[in-house]
Amino acid sequence: QVQLVESGGGLVQPGGSLKLSCTGSRFSLDNYAVGWFRQAPGKDREGVLCIGTQKGSTYTATFAEGRFSISRDGAKNTVHLQMNSLRPEDTAVYSCATVLLSGGVRRSDGTYNWTECYGVDKWGKGTLVTVSS
């Protein structure tokens, strides 16, 4: 079955870190742009970080800048979301999906800063992140 599976969620204290993993099953993530999204109770789902097929080309939500990062591990067919300096307002279910990126602005190093990221297909079921003391 073609699917994405998230892992790594849990309970963490404010200021702590977590690393989430999104692993592809029966298809290669190298061929897709992949993104992380989150949905807090009573709120709409929002994009967190997305990564294109070109190394270093990313979309980053404002709230994630300087705290979260996204990376690929091709050998494990996985996309990671590293979250540092976590806050209670980061509490949510985090999901990954294949995405469509648009509004690319070319950086000086040749990579792209994408301004929009849309979840398209192959959504995982999500992993719960709770930030609380």
LOSE-27177 format. One record per residue: residue number from 0; residue in one letter; x, y, z of N, C-alpha, C in turn. Coordinates in pm, whole numbers. Layout:
<vexzas>
+-----+---+--------+--------+--------+--------+--------+--------+--------+--------+--------+
:   k : r :   n_c1 :   n_c2 :   n_c3 :  ca_c1 :  ca_c2 :  ca_c3 :   c_c1 :   c_c2 :   c_c3 :
+-----+---+--------+--------+--------+--------+--------+--------+--------+--------+--------+
: NUM : A :      X :      Y :      Z :      X :      Y :      Z :      X :      Y :      Z :
...
+-----+---+--------+--------+--------+--------+--------+--------+--------+--------+--------+
</vexzas>
This chain:
<vexzas>
+-----+---+--------+--------+--------+--------+--------+--------+--------+--------+--------+
:   k : r :   n_c1 :   n_c2 :   n_c3 :  ca_c1 :  ca_c2 :  ca_c3 :   c_c1 :   c_c2 :   c_c3 :
+-----+---+--------+--------+--------+--------+--------+--------+--------+--------+--------+
:   0 : Q :     85 :   -119 :      0 :      0 :      0 :      0 :     88 :    124 :      0 :
:   1 : V :     61 :    216 :    -93 :    138 :    341 :   -101 :     89 :    434 :      9 :
:   2 : Q :    180 :    474 :     97 :    138 :    559 :    206 :    257 :    628 :    270 :
:   3 : L :    225 :    728 :    353 :    324 :    796 :    435 :    293 :    765 :    581 :
:   4 : V :    398 :    744 :    658 :    381 :    712 :    799 :    464 :    807 :    883 :
:   5 : E :    399 :    877 :    976 :    469 :    970 :   1063 :    504 :    900 :   1194 :
:   6 : S :    612 :    948 :   1255 :    652 :    897 :   1387 :    733 :   1004 :   1458 :
:   7 : G :    751 :    986 :   1589 :    837 :   1074 :   1665 :    766 :   1173 :   1755 :
:   8 : G :    634 :   1175 :   1751 :    561 :   1266 :   1837 :    566 :   1224 :   1983 :
:   9 : G :    518 :   1311 :   2069 :    518 :   1280 :   2211 :    500 :   1404 :   2295 :
:  10 : L :    524 :   1387 :   2423 :    513 :   1496 :   2520 :    651 :   1556 :   2544 :
:  11 : V :    661 :   1687 :   2536 :    788 :   1755 :   2557 :    761 :   1883 :   2635 :
:  12 : Q :    858 :   1922 :   2716 :    844 :   2046 :   2792 :    871 :   2168 :   2706 :
:  13 : P :    815 :   2282 :   2741 :    846 :   2406 :   2668 :    997 :   2428 :   2663 :
:  14 : G :   1044 :   2466 :   2545 :   1187 :   2485 :   2525 :   1259 :   2361 :   2476 :
:  15 : G :   1190 :   2249 :   2478 :   1251 :   2123 :   2436 :   1249 :   2102 :   2286 :
:  16 : S :   1295 :   1984 :   2243 :   1307 :   1952 :   2101 :   1244 :   1817 :   2071 :
:  17 : L :   1200 :   1802 :   1948 :   1151 :   1674 :   1897 :   1191 :   1664 :   1751 :
:  18 : K :   1211 :   1541 :   1706 :   1240 :   1517 :   1565 :   1135 :   1420 :   1513 :
:  19 : L :   1056 :   1468 :   1418 :    953 :   1385 :   1356 :   1006 :   1324 :   1227 :
:  20 : S :    953 :   1207 :   1195 :    991 :   1139 :   1072 :    869 :   1108 :    988 :
:  21 : C :    884 :   1122 :    859 :    779 :   1089 :    762 :    841 :    990 :    664 :
:  22 : T :    798 :    866 :    668 :    858 :    760 :    588 :    762 :    713 :    480 :
:  23 : G :    814 :    703 :    360 :    733 :    657 :    249 :    732 :    505 :    240 :
:  24 : S :    615 :    452 :    209 :    600 :    308 :    194 :    557 :    278 :     51 :
:  25 : R :    636 :    198 :    -18 :    607 :    152 :   -154 :    619 :    261 :   -261 :
:  26 : F :    684 :    371 :   -228 :    719 :    470 :   -329 :    835 :    553 :   -277 :
:  27 : S :    911 :    614 :   -368 :   1029 :    689 :   -328 :    996 :    835 :   -305 :
:  28 : L :   1029 :    884 :   -186 :   1006 :   1025 :   -155 :   1099 :   1116 :   -234 :
:  29 : D :   1208 :   1064 :   -287 :   1301 :   1145 :   -364 :   1235 :   1209 :   -485 :
:  30 : N :   1128 :   1150 :   -533 :   1061 :   1197 :   -654 :    949 :   1297 :   -627 :
:  31 : Y :    929 :   1332 :   -498 :    817 :   1417 :   -461 :    863 :   1530 :   -370 :
:  32 : A :    794 :   1644 :   -384 :    803 :   1746 :   -281 :    717 :   1699 :   -165 :
:  33 : V :    769 :   1717 :    -45 :    702 :   1665 :     76 :    689 :   1777 :    178 :
:  34 : G :    580 :   1778 :    248 :    559 :   1883 :    347 :    503 :   1832 :    478 :
:  35 : W :    529 :   1909 :    582 :    471 :   1885 :    713 :    363 :   1990 :    740 :
:  36 : F :    252 :   1942 :    796 :    141 :   2028 :    832 :    102 :   1999 :    976 :
:  37 : R :     28 :   2090 :   1037 :    -19 :   2062 :   1171 :   -160 :   2116 :   1189 :
:  38 : Q :   -231 :   2052 :   1282 :   -366 :   2096 :   1314 :   -385 :   2088 :   1465 :
:  39 : A :   -405 :   2205 :   1525 :   -432 :   2213 :   1667 :   -583 :   2200 :   1690 :
:  40 : P :   -622 :   2160 :   1810 :   -765 :   2145 :   1839 :   -842 :   2274 :   1811 :
:  41 : G :   -949 :   2263 :   1734 :  -1032 :   2378 :   1705 :   -977 :   2474 :   1602 :
:  42 : K :   -866 :   2439 :   1540 :   -804 :   2528 :   1442 :   -791 :   2459 :   1306 :
:  43 : D :   -772 :   2540 :   1204 :   -751 :   2486 :   1070 :   -611 :   2427 :   1058 :
:  44 : R :   -597 :   2334 :    966 :   -464 :   2281 :    937 :   -378 :   2388 :    870 :
:  45 : E :   -249 :   2391 :    905 :   -159 :   2490 :    848 :    -28 :   2424 :    809 :
:  46 : G :     34 :   2479 :    707 :    163 :   2429 :    665 :    272 :   2468 :    761 :
:  47 : V :    369 :   2383 :    781 :    481 :   2409 :    871 :    610 :   2429 :    789 :
:  48 : L :    654 :   2325 :    723 :    773 :   2328 :    638 :    753 :   2230 :    524 :
:  49 : C :    800 :   2266 :    408 :    792 :   2179 :    291 :    927 :   2180 :    222 :
:  50 : I :    961 :   2070 :    159 :   1089 :   2060 :     90 :   1067 :   2010 :    -51 :
:  51 : G :   1129 :   2077 :   -147 :   1117 :   2038 :   -286 :   1211 :   1924 :   -320 :
:  52 : T :   1206 :   1882 :   -444 :   1295 :   1775 :   -489 :   1438 :   1824 :   -506 :
:  53 : Q :   1454 :   1955 :   -523 :   1588 :   2014 :   -528 :   1637 :   2035 :   -387 :
:  54 : K :   1755 :   1985 :   -356 :   1810 :   1997 :   -222 :   1818 :   2143 :   -179 :
:  55 : G :   1766 :   2173 :    -63 :   1774 :   2307 :     -9 :   1660 :   2399 :    -44 :
:  56 : S :   1572 :   2356 :   -133 :   1458 :   2440 :   -170 :   1342 :   2409 :    -77 :
:  57 : T :   1297 :   2512 :     -5 :   1200 :   2488 :    102 :   1095 :   2597 :    110 :
:  58 : Y :    986 :   2561 :    175 :    885 :   2656 :    221 :    888 :   2652 :    373 :
:  59 : T :    886 :   2770 :    435 :    889 :   2777 :    581 :    782 :   2872 :    630 :
:  60 : A :    694 :   2823 :    716 :    594 :   2910 :    778 :    664 :   3007 :    872 :
:  61 : T :    607 :   3124 :    887 :    669 :   3229 :    968 :    697 :   3180 :   1110 :
:  62 : F :    602 :   3108 :   1169 :    618 :   3065 :   1307 :    730 :   2962 :   1323 :
:  63 : A :    770 :   2900 :   1213 :    872 :   2796 :   1218 :   1013 :   2851 :   1195 :
:  64 : E :   1024 :   2972 :   1146 :   1155 :   3027 :   1113 :   1245 :   3035 :   1236 :
:  65 : G :   1367 :   2984 :   1219 :   1464 :   2988 :   1327 :   1447 :   2880 :   1433 :
:  66 : R :   1336 :   2806 :   1428 :   1313 :   2702 :   1530 :   1302 :   2563 :   1468 :
:  67 : F :   1239 :   2553 :   1353 :   1215 :   2423 :   1288 :   1299 :   2413 :   1161 :
:  68 : S :   1331 :   2290 :   1124 :   1400 :   2266 :    998 :   1352 :   2135 :    938 :
:  69 : I :   1370 :   2122 :    807 :   1326 :   2002 :    736 :   1443 :   1946 :    658 :
:  70 : S :   1449 :   1814 :    648 :   1559 :   1753 :    577 :   1516 :   1618 :    521 :
:  71 : R :   1592 :   1571 :    424 :   1566 :   1440 :    364 :   1675 :   1341 :    404 :
:  72 : D :   1635 :   1217 :    420 :   1728 :   1106 :    437 :   1691 :   1003 :    329 :
:  73 : G :   1759 :   1013 :    216 :   1726 :    927 :    104 :   1744 :    780 :    133 :
:  74 : A :   1845 :    747 :    211 :   1873 :    607 :    241 :   1758 :    542 :    318 :
:  75 : K :   1688 :    624 :    398 :   1576 :    572 :    478 :   1440 :    609 :    418 :
:  76 : N :   1442 :    674 :    300 :   1318 :    716 :    236 :   1231 :    796 :    332 :
:  77 : T :   1295 :    892 :    398 :   1231 :    966 :    507 :   1257 :   1115 :    494 :
:  78 : V :   1159 :   1193 :    536 :   1174 :   1338 :    551 :   1155 :   1370 :    699 :
:  79 : H :   1251 :   1440 :    755 :   1248 :   1472 :    898 :   1202 :   1615 :    920 :
:  80 : L :   1138 :   1637 :   1033 :   1105 :   1770 :   1082 :   1170 :   1785 :   1220 :
:  81 : Q :   1273 :   1867 :   1227 :   1340 :   1894 :   1353 :   1278 :   2017 :   1415 :
:  82 : M :   1228 :   2003 :   1537 :   1161 :   2113 :   1604 :   1237 :   2145 :   1733 :
:  83 : N :   1283 :   2268 :   1743 :   1355 :   2315 :   1862 :   1278 :   2430 :   1926 :
:  84 : S :   1314 :   2460 :   2050 :   1252 :   2572 :   2122 :   1099 :   2564 :   2117 :
:  85 : L :   1048 :   2447 :   2146 :    903 :   2424 :   2134 :    825 :   2505 :   2236 :
:  86 : R :    707 :   2548 :   2194 :    617 :   2630 :   2276 :    485 :   2557 :   2294 :
:  87 : P :    410 :   2590 :   2397 :    278 :   2525 :   2415 :    189 :   2541 :   2291 :
:  88 : E :    200 :   2652 :   2221 :    117 :   2674 :   2104 :    159 :   2587 :   1985 :
:  89 : D :    267 :   2514 :   1997 :    306 :   2417 :   1893 :    233 :   2284 :   1910 :
:  90 : T :    158 :   2271 :   2016 :     80 :   2148 :   2038 :    -19 :   2127 :   1925 :
:  91 : A :    -11 :   2010 :   1860 :    -96 :   1981 :   1745 :    -69 :   1839 :   1698 :
:  92 : V :   -154 :   1793 :   1607 :   -126 :   1671 :   1532 :    -49 :   1712 :   1408 :
:  93 : Y :     68 :   1652 :   1391 :    155 :   1683 :   1278 :    144 :   1572 :   1174 :
:  94 : S :    118 :   1613 :   1050 :    102 :   1517 :    941 :    193 :   1554 :    826 :
:  95 : C :    226 :   1456 :    744 :    303 :   1484 :    625 :    223 :   1443 :    501 :
:  96 : A :    262 :   1498 :    389 :    194 :   1471 :    264 :    286 :   1507 :    148 :
:  97 : T :    257 :   1452 :     32 :    322 :   1504 :    -87 :    254 :   1637 :   -119 :
:  98 : V :    333 :   1731 :   -172 :    283 :   1868 :   -184 :    312 :   1928 :   -320 :
:  99 : L :    245 :   2041 :   -343 :    270 :   2126 :   -459 :    327 :   2257 :   -406 :
: 100 : L :    442 :   2296 :   -458 :    506 :   2421 :   -417 :    490 :   2524 :   -526 :
: 101 : S :    469 :   2649 :   -486 :    458 :   2756 :   -585 :    513 :   2886 :   -528 :
: 102 : G :    526 :   2984 :   -615 :    576 :   3114 :   -573 :    722 :   3111 :   -537 :
: 103 : G :    803 :   3039 :   -613 :    943 :   3025 :   -581 :   1024 :   3151 :   -606 :
: 104 : V :   1108 :   3188 :   -509 :   1200 :   3300 :   -521 :   1341 :   3243 :   -516 :
: 105 : R :   1418 :   3266 :   -618 :   1551 :   3206 :   -625 :   1647 :   3274 :   -530 :
: 106 : R :   1717 :   3192 :   -452 :   1817 :   3244 :   -359 :   1950 :   3258 :   -433 :
: 107 : S :   2044 :   3322 :   -369 :   2176 :   3344 :   -430 :   2252 :   3213 :   -452 :
: 108 : D :   2217 :   3108 :   -375 :   2287 :   2980 :   -391 :   2219 :   2890 :   -493 :
: 109 : G :   2116 :   2942 :   -559 :   2050 :   2865 :   -663 :   1931 :   2784 :   -615 :
: 110 : T :   1912 :   2774 :   -486 :   1793 :   2704 :   -435 :   1675 :   2801 :   -436 :
: 111 : Y :   1557 :   2748 :   -404 :   1438 :   2830 :   -408 :   1372 :   2842 :   -271 :
: 112 : N :   1327 :   2960 :   -240 :   1243 :   2983 :   -123 :   1098 :   2986 :   -173 :
: 113 : W :   1026 :   2881 :   -144 :    888 :   2872 :   -190 :    798 :   2950 :    -95 :
: 114 : T :    702 :   3022 :   -150 :    614 :   3103 :    -66 :    480 :   3036 :    -39 :
: 115 : E :    450 :   2928 :   -112 :    325 :   2857 :    -91 :    347 :   2707 :    -99 :
: 116 : C :    277 :   2635 :    -14 :    289 :   2489 :    -10 :    149 :   2429 :     13 :
: 117 : Y :    107 :   2341 :    -75 :    -26 :   2282 :    -68 :    -15 :   2130 :    -58 :
: 118 : G :    -81 :   2074 :     41 :    -87 :   1929 :     51 :   -171 :   1873 :    -62 :
: 119 : V :   -118 :   1771 :   -129 :   -184 :   1720 :   -248 :   -233 :   1577 :   -231 :
: 120 : D :   -145 :   1492 :   -180 :   -175 :   1349 :   -190 :    -99 :   1274 :    -82 :
: 121 : K :   -139 :   1150 :    -63 :    -66 :   1055 :     22 :    -48 :   1107 :    165 :
: 122 : W :   -154 :   1157 :    222 :   -148 :   1206 :    360 :   -125 :   1090 :    457 :
: 123 : G :    -38 :   1116 :    558 :    -24 :   1021 :    666 :   -132 :   1045 :    769 :
: 124 : K :   -136 :    959 :    871 :   -240 :    971 :    974 :   -206 :   1071 :   1082 :
: 125 : G :    -78 :   1110 :   1089 :    -38 :   1211 :   1185 :     22 :   1156 :   1312 :
: 126 : T :     96 :   1242 :   1380 :    155 :   1209 :   1509 :    134 :   1328 :   1602 :
: 127 : L :     94 :   1299 :   1726 :     58 :   1405 :   1820 :    182 :   1459 :   1891 :
: 128 : V :    194 :   1590 :   1889 :    299 :   1660 :   1964 :    231 :   1744 :   2071 :
: 129 : T :    270 :   1721 :   2195 :    214 :   1796 :   2307 :    328 :   1867 :   2379 :
: 130 : V :    318 :   1999 :   2387 :    420 :   2078 :   2455 :    358 :   2132 :   2583 :
: 131 : S :    405 :   2079 :   2694 :    345 :   2114 :   2822 :    442 :   2084 :   2936 :
: 132 : S :    432 :   2165 :   3041 :    514 :   2139 :   3159 :    437 :   2054 :   3259 :
+-----+---+--------+--------+--------+--------+--------+--------+--------+--------+--------+
</vexzas>
